[in-house]
């Protein structure tokens, strides 16, 4: 399954740990698309991914994990991002 993950951080903390969690969840199949937007491929459920990622965020941070299908379109991501998403389907 392919997921879009985005978060809004409210604290002044070090959030480098979120990338480490994403790397593990996705077994290295991830792409940092924009700022706080990530795409990843994982066999885990959205709920499991959410739970794992919450450990790298502060309690007042916001997090969204959405499973995406092959039915998507964008004009805001570069060609590399589009190629990566297409290769996962």
C-alpha positions as CSV (number, residue, x, y, z in Angstrom):
1,X,0.0,0.0,0.0
2,X,1.1,3.6,-0.7
3,X,0.6,6.3,1.9
4,X,0.8,10.0,2.0
5,X,2.0,11.3,5.4
6,X,1.9,14.9,6.5
7,X,2.3,16.6,9.9
8,X,2.1,20.0,11.5
9,X,4.6,20.5,14.2
10,X,3.8,23.0,17.0
11,X,6.8,22.5,19.3
12,X,10.4,23.7,18.9
13,X,11.9,20.3,19.1
14,X,14.2,18.2,17.0
15,X,12.1,16.2,14.6
16,X,14.9,14.3,12.8
17,X,13.6,11.1,14.4
18,X,10.5,11.1,12.2
19,X,12.6,10.3,9.1
20,X,14.1,7.4,11.0
21,X,10.7,6.0,11.8
22,X,9.6,6.5,8.1
23,X,12.7,4.6,6.9
24,X,11.8,1.6,9.2
25,X,8.1,1.6,8.4
26,X,8.7,1.7,4.7
27,X,11.8,-0.6,4.5
28,X,13.5,2.2,2.6
29,X,10.7,2.8,0.1
30,X,9.9,6.4,0.9
31,X,10.1,9.8,-0.7
32,X,10.3,13.2,1.0
33,X,8.0,15.1,-1.4
34,X,7.7,18.5,0.3
35,X,8.4,20.1,3.7
36,X,6.4,17.9,6.0
37,X,4.9,15.7,3.2
38,X,6.2,12.2,2.7
39,X,5.1,9.3,0.5
40,X,5.9,5.8,1.5
41,X,5.1,2.2,0.6
42,X,4.4,-0.2,3.4
43,X,2.5,-3.4,4.1
44,X,1.3,-1.9,7.5
45,X,-2.1,-0.3,8.0
46,X,-2.6,3.5,8.2
47,X,-3.4,3.0,12.0
48,X,-0.1,1.2,12.6
49,X,1.9,3.8,10.7
50,X,0.1,6.6,12.6
51,X,1.0,5.0,15.9
52,X,4.6,4.5,15.0
53,X,5.0,8.1,13.7
54,X,3.3,9.6,16.8
55,X,6.2,8.4,18.9
56,X,8.5,10.8,17.0
57,X,6.2,13.8,17.4
58,X,5.2,15.9,20.4
59,X,1.7,15.5,21.9
60,X,0.4,18.7,20.4
61,X,1.6,18.0,16.9
62,X,-0.8,17.0,14.2
63,X,-0.5,14.0,11.9
64,X,-2.3,12.7,8.9
65,X,-1.7,9.3,7.3
66,X,-3.8,8.5,4.1
67,X,-3.6,5.5,1.9
68,X,-3.5,6.6,-1.7
69,X,-4.5,4.6,-4.8
70,X,-3.2,4.8,-8.4
71,X,-5.9,7.4,-9.1
72,X,-4.0,10.6,-8.4
73,X,-2.8,13.7,-10.2
74,X,-0.6,16.7,-9.2
75,X,1.2,19.6,-10.8
76,X,3.1,20.6,-7.7
77,X,5.6,17.7,-7.5
78,X,8.6,17.2,-9.7
79,X,8.9,14.5,-12.3
80,X,11.0,12.3,-9.9
81,X,8.2,12.3,-7.3
82,X,5.6,11.2,-10.0
83,X,7.9,8.5,-11.3
84,X,8.4,7.1,-7.8
85,X,4.7,7.0,-7.1
86,X,4.0,5.3,-10.4
87,X,6.6,2.7,-9.8
88,X,4.9,1.7,-6.5
89,X,1.7,0.8,-8.3
